[in-house]
Amino acid sequence: MKRCIRMGIVISICFLLQVVTSPSATTLSVYNPTGGVEVTQIHAPRLSDLKGKTICELSNGGWEDHRIFPAIREALATEIPEAKFIALDLFPIGSESVDKDSTIDLVLKKGCQAVITGMAG
C-alpha cells in the first residue's frame, strides 16, 4: 500500500511538474502534493510559567488516564509547588465530552489557566 501511495505521489508530481526551458537556464516549478500548511487557527497565548496558576486535567478516557494524570500532577507539583491542580474526575471524561461548550464553561468557571489534556487511545 505504501508503495502504491508513493508511486501515486511521484506520478502526481510528474504531472504537476512544469518545465520552462530557456537557452540560459532551466526552471522547474513543483506543486506541493501534501496540501496547505498555513496556520488557520491561532491558539491562546502561552503562559510564561505555571507558578501560582490553576491547572486543570481533561481526559478523553483513553489509555490508563487514572494512572497517568496523577503521575503528571505529582511531577509538576514537585517542580512547581505554587501551582493548584484540579483533577480530571471533576470534569466530564470522554472524547465526546471534552469539546462540548458545557465542558469549556466548566473549565472557565473553575478558574483554569492551563489545561493538561489526553490521553492517547
N, C-alpha and C positions, 0 to 999 in steps of 0.2 A: 504494500500500500504506500509506504513512504517513497519507494522508488517511482511509483506512478505519479505521486504528487510532485516530486522533484522534477520529473520529466515534464509534467504539465506546466510548472513554473518556467522551466527553461524554454519550452515551446512558446509560452506566452511572452517571455522576454524577447525571444527571436522575432515574434510577430510585431511586438511593440517597438522594436528597435528601429530607429530612423537613422539612416546613414546619409550624411550630406558630404559630398566629396568636392573638393576644390583642388586646383593644381598644387597649392602650397600645404594643405593640411586636410586631415580627415576629422570630422566632428561626429561624435556619437551622442545621441540623446536617448536615455533609457528611462522608461517609466517605472516607478516603484510598484511591483505587483502585490505588495503586502497591504496596501491601503494607507489611509491617512494616519499621521502621528501627531496631529495638532491637539493640544490640550484644550478641551472644551468646557471642563468643569473646574472651577477654582475651589480648592479646599479651604477650610478655615485656617486662619493664621496659626502657625506653630507656636507653642509656648516656649519661652526662653528656658524655663526649668519647671520642675514639679514640686518644688518646696512650697508647702502650705496649700497646695492645690487639692481639690476633691477629685478623686479618680474613680470612675465607675466601671463596672465589668458587665459586658453584654456577651451572651453566648448564643451561638446557633444550635447548641445542644449536641455538637459534634464530639469527636474523639476525646474521651477522658476529661471533659471540661471540669468535672468536680474535683479532679486532682491537679490539673494544670493551673487553673486560676489561683488557687491558694498558694501554689509554689511561686507563681509570678508575684503575687501580692506580698508574700514573705520576703522575697529577694528585693523587691522595690522598697519595702518598709525598712529593710536593713540599710539600704543606701540613702533613703530619703525619709527619715523618721517624722518629718514635719507634714508629710502627705496624709490625707484622710482617704480611706478606701470604702466604697460602698459595694458590697459583694453581689455577685451575679444572681443569687437567689432572691434578691429584692426587685428583680426585673423579669419581664416575660422572657422565656427561653425558647429558642427555635428560629430557624431561618425566616419563617413566615411572620414571626412576631417582631423581629429586630428592626425592620424598616417601616413599621407602622407609625403613623403620626402619633398615636397614643403612647408608644414607647419613647419616641423623641420628646414628647411633652413631659413624660415622667423623668427622663434624664435631666431635662431643664429644671423641673420642679425640685429635684433632689440637689440641684446646685453643682452638677458635674461640670468640671472644667476640662477634663480629659477622659477619654474612654478607651479601655482595652477591650477589643472585640475579637471573637474567634469562636470556636476552634475549627481547624480544617476537618472536614469529614470525608 
